[in-house]
Amino acid sequence: ILDKDRNPTLRFLVSPNLEAALKCLRKETVTRVLWIDAICINQDDFEERSEQVPLMAQIYGQATNVCVWLGAGDSSSKRAITFIKKRVLRLESFDKLVQDNSTASEWMAVNTLMMKPWFSRRWVVQEVALALKATLHCGTDEIGWQEFATAVSLFSHVETQNQAVSKIIKTDSEYDNIPGFFANISELSATRLVDATSNLIRRSKVNGPDKAQELEPLQNLEYLVSTLSNFAATEPRDTIYALLAIARDTFPGTAKGEPAHSFSFSPATFNQLVEWGSKNIGSQVYLVDYKKPFFEVRKDFVIFAIRKSEGTTALDIICRPWAPDVDSPPKRVPATIEPATTQNQARKEKKLPS
């Protein structure tokens, strides 16, 4: 920030990736207001994070547009985005497109775009699911989320049905004539994200000039945490916290035990969720507390899942590999100790329940 004499008064260091994003997302002639969690939330202050994270549903739910930064663009990303816009989304000629052997490099570019690290982050599930509108940005190129999601669905469908795109790659010597090149397309993070977000929220329009939407989460927290384990979280507590705002049986609150005031604003973009939740048995505030050790956060979630489950499925959560292993391994014990004692010692040192 510069004073009237253009002397710096404050310096805030950002990562090279964020610097590139700011330069590409800013407007040349008009003011653009951006909310960026790396700047707007003190990531080193656990108390602040505990208070701010429950508000993110409001931020993403009310934003005019959610800008997804995939990273600096290159010739491959430009080729992919142009190909999707000009050819893939022309549905009347899509059948001919997947028989065009000259498009190998374009399909490869789309595949590379789908492998960007952003698609594998757990927080993005909420960000995309709640967004009224979202755009993907790769350098100076951009494409709407719905356009991209449609292209991914088409790509995945034709490849799963008859390996149509793989056949194009197979005929191109540049890619060594590899058959079934996209055999794992359904496992790509972008494909998983498109599939997941299409079944998490039900949207309905609310009468009024503001064109607000009523959002109804469709899945409970246990389902979300268990089935979205492929989406990674740098902060292990976010394994759970990143999904609270899109769960139908709970919603995030501050560590002080209060619901986040994100649910009380108007017009009804997200506050309808609380009204909906209050009418459903068992809906409750889930406390966000980054001061808690991850071990305690895991215990809280398991107890929550057991209490919320039906009688015959109450203990299912303890059999599901949902939690990342962030604990250090137990200390080595002498080889002369009996195996049962060794196990008990290891359990004691990791402080695990039986």
N, C-alpha and C positions, 0 to 999 in steps of 0.2 A: 504494500500500500504506500503511495507517495503523497507527501504533503503538498502545499501550494507551490513550493519551490522545487518540487520533484525530488525531494530527498526521501529515501526509504524510511518509514516509521515502523514497519512491521514486516517480518519475513516468516512465511509459513512454507516449510519444505514439503514437497509432494514427490511421489514416486515418478520415474520417467514415464510409466504407462499412463498415469493420471495426467501428467503434463501434456502428453500427446492428445489425450481425450479432450482436455480443456481447449486446446488450440483448434481442434477440429469441430467441436460442438458450439463454440461461440459464434455469434452473429456479427457480421461486419457493420451493419447499419442500425440494428435495433438491440435493445437490452434483452438479454435472456437470463432468466433466473433458474439456477440449477441447485438442487439439493443433492449433496454427495456425502455418503456416510463417512468416508475416510476423513473428510474435513469437518463435517457438522457434528460428529460424535467423537469425543475423546476416547480413543480405543484403549488407552492405558488406565482409564478411570473406571473401575468395575461398578461403582455406584451410579455413575452417569450412564453407563451402558445398560444397566438394569432398568433405569427409568426411561431411556430413549428407545430401546428395542421394541417395547410394546406399542410405541407410537408409529412404528414403521408401516403398519397396516393402513393407518390414516394417510401417511405420506404417499405411499404407492397407490392407494385406492382413490385419492383425490387429485393426483398429478395430472396435468393436462396431457402429458406424454412421458412415458418411462423410456429413457434413452439407454439402450444396452450397448456398452462399449466392448467390442470383441477384440480390439487391438489395432495397431497400425496396419493399414491396408497394403496390399501388394498386387502384382499382376494376377495372381491366382484368385484372390478374393474379389477383385474387380470383375474378372471373367465369370465367376460363379454368380454374383449378384446380377450382372447384366443378363446372363443366361436364364436365370430364374424369371426375371421380370419380362423379358422379351419372348421367351420360348416356352418354358415349362408351364407358366400360368395361362398360356393360350390353350385352353382345354379342348377346343374343337380340333386342334391338330396334334394333341399329345400322343395319340396312338402312332402317328407317323414319326414323331420325334424319337420315340424309343426304338425305332427301326433305322434311324439315321446313323450309319457307321462313321460319319465324319465328326461326331460330337463327343468322342472319347475324352478329349482334354477338358471339355466343359463339365462332363459328369465327374471327372476326377477332381476338378476345382470345387464342385459342390460338396463332394465327399470331404475334402480338406477343410472347407468352411465349417462343416458339421462337427469336425473334431476339435474346434477351438475350446480351450480350457473353460471358458465361461459356462458352457452348457452342462458341465459336470458339478457346478457349485450348488450346494443345498439351498442357499438363500434365494437363488433365482426362481425356484419353484413358486414361492410366495410372490415374488416381484412380478412375474408374468401372470400368475393366476388372478391377482387383484387389479392389474392395470386395466384402465379403461381403454388405453391405447399404448402401444409400445413399438419402438422402432429399433432395429439392429444397425449399429454403425461400425464399419470397418474402414478406418481411415476416413476419407471424405465420401465414401460410398455408403448408402443406407438402403434399407428395405423394411417394410412393415412386418411386424411379428406375424400377423395373420397370413400375409403372403408367403413368408418363409415357412410357416407351419404347414400351409397347404402344399407347398413344393416338397417338403420333407415327407409328408404323408403319401403323396403320389409316388415319389421316388421309392419309398419303402414298400409300397403296395406292389408295384410292378416287379420289383426285384424279388420280393418274397414269392410272388405268384409264378413267375416264369423266367427269372434271372435275365430279363430283357436288357438291362444296362450292362450286366456282366458279359453278355454276348457281344456287345459293342466293343468292350475292352478287349475281349478275346481276339477280335479281328484286327486289332491295332498293334503293330509290331513294336511301337514305342513302349508299350507296357508288357512286353514279353508274352503276349498271347495268353494271359493268365485267365483260366476259366473260373467262374464263381468268385470274381474279385470282390464283390460286395456281399458275400455270404453272411457277414456279421453286421449288416446295416441296422438290423433291429436292436442291436446291442449298443449302438453309438449313443452317446449322451444326448445329442440333439434329438434323436428319434424318441428316446425315453422321455425327454422333457415334453415334447409335443404330445405324446400319448398320455402322460401323467396329467398335464394341465388341462386337457380336454375333459377330464372326468372328476375334477376337484370342486368346481364351483358352478352352481346354477344361477344364471343371470335372468332377471326380469325387469322390464322397464317400470319406472314409477311415474305416475301421471304428474305433469307439471312442466313449466317452461325450462327448468334446469336440466332436463333430460337425464336425471339421475337413474341409477340402477340399483335394484335390490340384489344383494349377493347372499346366496345360501350355500354354505359349505356342505359337502355331501359325504365326507369320510370322517371317521373318528381319529383321534390322535394316535392311538395304537396302530391303526392301519397305515397312516401316513409314515410314521417313524419306521415301521417294519418293511414297508414296500419301497420306500425311497432311500434305502440304505446305500444305493449306488451313487447318490449325490453327496459329495464330500463337503466337510466343514472344517475350516482351519482351526476354529475354536470348537473343541469337542462338545461344549455345552449347547452349541447351536444345532447339534444333532436333533435336539428336541425343540429348543427355543425358536428355531427358524421356521417351524411348521405350526406354531400355536394359532396364528391368525387365520389359518385356513382349515382348522379342525371344527367339526360340528358339535363336539361335546365339551368344548372349553374355549377360552380366549385369554390372551396374555394380560397380566396385571403387574404392577410394580412390586418390588420386594417388601414394600410397606403394607402389602395386603390389599391394595386398592386397584380396581380395574383401571386400565389406562384410559385417560380422557379422550383417546382417539375414537372412542365409541359413542361420544355424546355430541359430535358436531352435526351441523345441518348445512346444506341439504343432505338427504339420505343416500350417501354413497356407500358408507360402511356402517353407520349406526343401526341400520336395519338388522345387522347381524346380532346385535345384543338383544334387540326386541325379539328376534326369532329365537335366540338362545334361551331367553327368560321364559319362553313358553314351552320349552322342551325339558322334560325331566332329566336331571343329572348334569345340565350345563353349569359350569362353574369357572371361576377365575383360576388361572394357572400362574403361579408366581414366578417371575423372572428374577434370578439372583445370581449374578456372575461372581459373587464373593464365595459362593458355595463350591467346595471341591467337586470335581466331576463325579467322583464316586457317590457323593450324596445326591447329586442331580440324577444320576442313574437310578438310585434307590427310590427317589421320589416318583420317577416316571413308572417304574415297575409297580409300585404300590398303587399309583393312579390307574394304570392299565388293569390291574387285578380287580380293583373296586368297580371299575366301569364295565367290566366284561360280564357276559352271561355266565350262569353257573357252570355250564359244561365246558366253557372255554377260558375260564378265569386264569389258568396257569399257562396258557399258550405262550405268553410273552417271554417266559424264561427259557423257551426252547428256540427262540428266533434270534439269529445273529445280527441284531440291529445296532449294537454299541461298538464304536471303534475302540480298539485296545490301545490306550494311551499310557497305561501304567508301566513302570519299569519292571523287568522280570524279577521274581523273588531271588533273594540271595542264595548262593550255592550252599548246601548243607553237607556235612561230612558223609562220605560214602558208606561209613560203618553203621549209619542209622537205618533202622528198618524202614521199608517202603511206606507203611502207613504213617509212621512218625514224620517221615519226609513230607508227605502230603499235608499233614496237619500243620507242620512248621511253615510250609510255603503259603498255606491259606492264612495263617496268623500274620505273616509278614506283609501280605497284600491286603489284610484286613477284609477279606471277603466273607460274606455270610455263608452258612452251610448250604 
